[in-house]
Amino acid sequence: MSSHTRHPARSGNVIVTTLFMLFSLLVIVALAVDLGYVQVVATQMQRTADAAAIAGAWRLLEEKGPENRPIDGSAIRSTAGQFAGLNEVLNAAPALATEDTAIGRLSYPFNQSVQLTYDQPSEFNAVKIRVRRTEQQNGPVGLFFARVMGIHSCELEAEATAAFIDNFAGFRSPDDGSNLHILPFALDETTWNALMAGVGTDNYRYDPDTQSVTSGSDGVLEVNLYPEGTGSPGNRGTVDIGSSNNSTADISRQIRYGITPEDLAHHGGRLTFDENGELVLNGDTGISAGVKDDLASIIGQPRIIPIFRTVVGPGNNAQYTIVKFC
């Protein structure tokens, strides 16, 4: 003989539990959608801040010029605002309030913990931009599903700082032991300044896809780097970075692969300007046609070029006064 105990039906409990779980799932999905939306807006705002900061820093550099002229803060703010407007957030051009653009000095641009200082306007080298979506500026970011919880909007800010380095002192051996891609050829300052002013020839065309050079114009001006007369008899612009008696093999190696830490060791591990902003490098005698293939091998690759103001002495006794690297 057996007996069965009947349990009361719980279908109502299942429905309640299911509805609760469904509601919770919808809330999670809704929050995910709103959070994703906010993240997209934050990314757009950061992009806008980056563009405005870079544009403002360029305008600051132009305002100062080589003569370190007094700057026009309103012009810098106007340029920053213009580029902020060109980088829309939620299909709308964000406006920058006056206090959203700060112009100051960043003493060490590579250290993110360093703050701007504002006490020496003649030393300003940085522009800091703040892009806001707040009640006070551009309006907060409206939300969608979060409204059912009483959250209708949120406020966001993005900041970016752009600076140019104006206290360059020279080069030292990289910490990772890699080479510095400096060409052992010095170009005279007069020729370089003329090129920057738009004076030069345009007889060659560079194809970035094939990394080849052919005859023809491409709108990019050129100057002769090799072999150029320097005013020093028996010297064609090559300089010794490393041993004072660099061979053609040393010059070829440096053209292709750069300046090694061992080369820099001959200069105390660094190439730095003195208190007058000058660096003297010894000239190398003559030049070999053999380096033509080495130069051809680096077509399309960026290289740093020493720029000299004066040269005295002949041949291996030539002394180049380097005043900048470009």
C-alpha positions as CSV (number, residue, x, y, z in Angstrom):
1,M,0.0,0.0,0.0
2,S,1.5,3.4,-0.9
3,S,0.5,6.9,-0.3
4,H,1.3,10.2,-2.1
5,T,1.7,13.6,-0.6
6,R,0.4,16.3,-2.9
7,H,2.2,19.6,-2.9
8,P,0.3,22.8,-3.6
9,A,1.0,24.2,-7.1
10,R,3.6,27.0,-7.3
11,S,3.1,28.3,-10.8
12,G,2.4,31.8,-9.4
13,N,5.8,31.8,-7.7
14,V,7.5,30.9,-10.9
15,I,5.8,33.7,-12.8
16,V,6.9,36.2,-10.1
17,T,10.5,35.0,-10.1
18,T,10.6,35.0,-13.9
19,L,9.3,38.6,-14.1
20,F,11.8,39.7,-11.4
21,M,14.7,38.1,-13.3
22,L,13.4,39.5,-16.6
23,F,13.2,43.0,-15.1
24,S,16.7,42.7,-13.6
25,L,18.0,41.6,-17.0
26,L,16.4,44.5,-18.7
27,V,17.9,46.9,-16.1
28,I,21.4,45.4,-16.7
29,V,21.0,45.7,-20.5
30,A,19.7,49.2,-20.2
31,L,22.6,50.2,-18.0
32,A,25.1,48.6,-20.5
33,V,23.6,50.6,-23.3
34,D,23.8,53.8,-21.4
35,L,27.3,53.1,-20.2
36,G,28.4,52.3,-23.8
37,Y,26.8,55.5,-25.0
38,V,28.6,57.5,-22.3
39,Q,31.9,55.8,-23.2
40,V,31.5,56.8,-26.9
41,V,30.8,60.4,-25.9
42,A,33.9,60.4,-23.6
43,T,36.0,59.1,-26.5
44,Q,34.7,61.8,-28.8
45,M,35.4,64.5,-26.1
46,Q,38.9,63.3,-25.6
47,R,39.6,63.4,-29.3
48,T,38.2,66.9,-29.4
49,A,40.4,68.0,-26.5
50,D,43.5,66.4,-28.1
51,A,42.9,68.2,-31.4
52,A,42.2,71.6,-29.8
53,A,45.3,71.3,-27.6
54,I,47.6,70.4,-30.5
55,A,46.2,73.3,-32.6
56,G,46.6,75.7,-29.7
57,A,50.2,74.6,-29.1
58,W,51.0,75.2,-32.8
59,R,49.5,78.6,-32.7
60,L,51.5,79.4,-29.5
61,L,54.7,78.4,-31.3
62,E,53.8,80.6,-34.3
63,E,52.9,83.5,-32.0
64,K,56.3,83.3,-30.3
65,G,58.4,82.7,-33.4
66,P,62.2,82.5,-33.3
67,E,62.3,85.9,-31.8
68,N,60.2,84.8,-28.7
69,R,57.6,87.5,-29.3
70,P,54.9,88.3,-26.7
71,I,52.0,86.0,-27.2
72,D,48.4,86.8,-28.0
73,G,46.3,84.6,-25.7
74,S,43.1,85.5,-27.5
75,A,44.5,84.2,-30.8
76,I,45.5,81.0,-29.2
77,R,42.1,80.5,-27.6
78,S,40.4,81.3,-30.9
79,T,42.5,78.6,-32.7
80,A,41.8,76.0,-30.0
81,G,38.1,76.8,-30.1
82,Q,38.1,76.5,-33.9
83,F,39.6,73.0,-33.9
84,A,37.4,72.0,-31.0
85,G,34.4,72.9,-33.2
86,L,35.7,70.9,-36.1
87,N,35.8,67.8,-33.9
88,E,32.1,67.3,-33.1
89,V,30.7,65.6,-30.0
90,L,27.3,63.9,-30.6
91,N,27.1,65.7,-34.0
92,A,27.4,69.1,-32.3
93,A,30.4,71.4,-32.2
94,P,31.5,71.8,-28.6
95,A,32.3,75.4,-27.5
96,L,35.2,76.2,-25.2
97,A,34.7,78.8,-22.5
98,T,37.6,81.2,-21.8
99,E,38.6,79.2,-18.7
100,D,38.7,76.0,-20.7
101,T,42.0,77.0,-22.4
102,A,45.0,77.4,-20.2
103,I,48.4,78.7,-21.6
104,G,51.5,78.0,-19.5
105,R,54.8,76.3,-19.2
106,L,55.4,72.6,-19.0
107,S,59.0,72.2,-17.8
108,Y,59.2,68.5,-18.7
109,P,56.6,67.5,-21.3
110,F,57.4,63.8,-21.0
111,N,56.5,63.7,-17.3
112,Q,52.7,63.5,-16.9
113,S,52.8,64.4,-13.3
114,V,54.3,67.8,-13.9
115,Q,51.8,70.7,-13.8
116,L,51.7,73.8,-15.9
117,T,53.1,77.0,-14.4
118,Y,51.9,80.5,-15.3
119,D,54.4,82.9,-13.8
120,Q,56.7,83.5,-16.8
121,P,54.7,84.2,-20.0
122,S,57.9,84.5,-22.1
123,E,58.6,80.8,-21.3
124,F,55.1,79.5,-22.1
125,N,55.3,76.3,-24.3
126,A,52.0,74.4,-23.6
127,V,48.3,74.7,-24.0
128,K,45.9,72.8,-21.8
129,I,42.3,72.2,-23.1
130,R,39.2,71.2,-21.1
131,V,36.1,70.0,-23.1
132,R,32.9,69.9,-21.0
133,R,29.4,68.6,-21.3
134,T,27.9,70.1,-18.1
135,E,25.0,72.3,-17.1
136,Q,27.3,75.3,-17.4
137,Q,28.9,74.4,-20.8
138,N,27.5,72.6,-23.8
139,G,24.8,70.8,-21.8
140,P,25.0,67.4,-20.0
141,V,24.9,64.1,-21.9
142,G,21.3,62.8,-22.0
143,L,20.7,59.2,-21.1
144,F,18.1,56.7,-22.3
145,F,17.1,53.8,-20.2
146,A,18.6,55.2,-17.0
147,R,15.6,57.6,-16.9
148,V,13.4,54.9,-15.4
149,M,15.7,55.1,-12.3
150,G,15.4,58.9,-12.3
151,I,18.8,59.5,-13.9
152,H,18.2,61.7,-16.9
153,S,21.8,62.9,-17.8
154,C,25.4,62.9,-16.7
155,E,28.2,65.4,-16.9
156,L,31.5,64.7,-18.6
157,E,34.9,66.4,-18.9
158,A,38.0,65.6,-21.0
159,E,41.4,67.3,-20.7
160,A,44.5,67.3,-23.0
161,T,47.8,69.2,-22.9
162,A,50.1,69.7,-25.8
163,A,53.5,71.2,-25.5
164,F,56.6,71.9,-27.7
165,I,60.1,71.3,-26.4
166,D,62.0,74.5,-26.3
167,N,64.9,73.5,-24.1
168,F,66.5,70.8,-26.3
169,A,70.1,70.3,-25.2
170,G,71.2,67.4,-27.3
171,F,71.3,63.7,-27.4
172,R,72.4,60.9,-25.1
173,S,72.6,57.2,-25.4
174,P,69.1,55.7,-25.3
175,D,68.4,53.6,-22.2
176,D,67.6,50.5,-24.3
177,G,71.0,50.6,-26.0
178,S,69.5,51.4,-29.4
179,N,71.1,53.7,-32.0
180,L,70.4,57.3,-32.8
181,H,69.6,57.9,-36.4
182,I,71.8,60.9,-36.9
183,L,73.5,61.3,-40.3
184,P,77.2,62.1,-40.2
185,F,76.7,64.9,-42.7
186,A,76.4,68.6,-41.7
187,L,74.3,71.0,-43.7
188,D,75.0,74.7,-43.5
189,E,72.5,76.9,-41.6
190,T,72.0,79.3,-44.5
191,T,70.8,76.5,-46.8
192,W,68.6,75.0,-44.2
193,N,66.9,78.4,-43.4
194,A,66.4,79.0,-47.1
195,L,64.7,75.7,-47.5
196,M,62.4,76.4,-44.5
197,A,61.6,79.7,-46.2
198,G,60.5,77.9,-49.4
199,V,63.8,78.3,-51.4
200,G,65.0,75.1,-53.1
201,T,64.7,72.9,-56.1
202,D,62.1,70.3,-57.0
203,N,63.7,68.0,-59.4
204,Y,62.9,64.6,-57.9
205,R,59.7,62.7,-57.1
206,Y,59.4,60.3,-54.2
207,D,57.0,57.3,-54.3
208,P,56.1,56.2,-50.8
209,D,54.6,52.9,-52.0
210,T,57.8,51.8,-53.8
211,Q,60.2,53.9,-51.7
212,S,61.9,55.0,-54.9
213,V,63.0,58.3,-56.3
214,T,62.7,59.4,-59.9
215,S,63.1,62.6,-61.9
216,G,60.1,64.9,-61.7
217,S,58.3,67.3,-59.4
218,D,56.3,66.3,-56.4
219,G,55.9,69.6,-54.6
220,V,58.5,68.8,-52.0
221,L,61.6,71.1,-52.1
222,E,65.1,69.6,-52.0
223,V,68.6,70.7,-51.2
224,N,71.9,69.1,-51.9
225,L,73.3,67.4,-48.7
226,Y,76.0,65.3,-50.4
227,P,78.5,66.2,-51.7
228,E,78.3,70.0,-50.9
229,G,81.2,72.4,-50.6
230,T,81.6,73.7,-47.1
231,G,84.2,76.4,-47.4
232,S,86.7,74.0,-45.8
233,P,89.3,72.7,-48.3
234,G,89.5,68.9,-48.3
235,N,86.2,68.5,-46.5
236,R,82.8,67.8,-47.9
237,G,80.5,68.1,-44.9
238,T,81.2,64.8,-43.2
239,V,81.6,65.0,-39.4
240,D,83.1,62.6,-36.9
241,I,80.6,61.4,-34.4
242,G,82.7,58.9,-32.5
243,S,86.3,58.5,-33.1
244,S,88.2,61.5,-34.5
245,N,89.4,59.3,-37.3
246,N,86.3,57.6,-38.6
247,S,86.8,55.5,-41.7
248,T,84.6,55.1,-44.7
249,A,83.3,51.9,-43.1
250,D,82.3,53.9,-40.0
251,I,80.5,56.5,-42.1
252,S,78.7,53.8,-44.1
253,R,77.6,52.1,-40.9
254,Q,76.3,55.3,-39.3
255,I,74.3,56.2,-42.5
256,R,72.6,52.8,-42.5
257,Y,72.2,52.0,-38.8
258,G,72.7,55.2,-36.9
259,I,75.1,56.3,-34.1
260,T,75.8,53.6,-31.6
261,P,76.3,54.0,-27.8
262,E,80.0,53.2,-28.5
263,D,80.2,56.1,-30.9
264,L,78.7,58.4,-28.3
265,A,81.1,57.1,-25.7
266,H,83.8,59.2,-27.5
267,H,81.8,62.3,-26.6
268,G,81.1,61.3,-23.0
269,G,78.0,59.5,-23.9
270,R,76.1,62.5,-25.3
271,L,76.1,65.2,-27.9
272,T,75.0,68.4,-26.1
273,F,75.1,72.1,-26.8
274,D,77.2,74.3,-24.6
275,E,75.9,77.4,-22.8
276,N,76.1,79.3,-26.1
277,G,73.9,76.7,-27.8
278,E,76.8,75.4,-29.9
279,L,78.5,71.9,-30.3
280,V,81.8,71.5,-32.1
281,L,82.3,68.4,-34.2
282,N,85.5,67.4,-35.9
283,G,85.4,67.2,-39.7
284,D,86.2,64.0,-41.6
285,T,88.6,64.1,-44.6
286,G,87.1,63.9,-48.0
287,I,84.2,61.6,-48.9
288,S,84.0,58.2,-50.6
289,A,81.7,57.5,-53.5
290,G,81.1,54.2,-51.8
291,V,78.6,55.8,-49.4
292,K,76.2,56.6,-52.3
293,D,74.8,53.0,-52.0
294,D,74.4,53.5,-48.2
295,L,72.4,56.7,-48.8
296,A,70.3,55.0,-51.4
297,S,69.5,52.3,-48.9
298,I,67.8,54.7,-46.5
299,I,65.5,56.4,-49.0
300,G,62.2,57.0,-47.3
301,Q,63.5,56.7,-43.8
302,P,63.7,59.8,-41.4
303,R,67.1,60.9,-40.3
304,I,68.4,63.7,-38.0
305,I,70.8,66.2,-39.7
306,P,73.3,68.4,-37.8
307,I,73.1,72.0,-39.0
308,F,76.4,74.1,-38.8
309,R,76.9,77.8,-38.7
310,T,80.6,78.0,-39.3
311,V,83.5,75.8,-40.2
312,V,87.2,76.5,-39.7
313,G,90.3,74.6,-40.7
314,P,91.0,72.2,-43.6
315,G,90.4,68.5,-44.1
316,N,90.7,66.4,-41.0
317,N,91.3,69.6,-38.9
318,A,88.0,71.1,-39.9
319,Q,85.9,72.2,-36.9
320,Y,82.1,72.4,-37.4
321,T,80.1,74.6,-35.1
322,I,76.7,72.8,-34.9
323,V,73.8,75.0,-33.8
324,K,70.8,72.8,-34.3
325,F,69.6,69.3,-35.3
326,C,66.8,69.0,-37.8
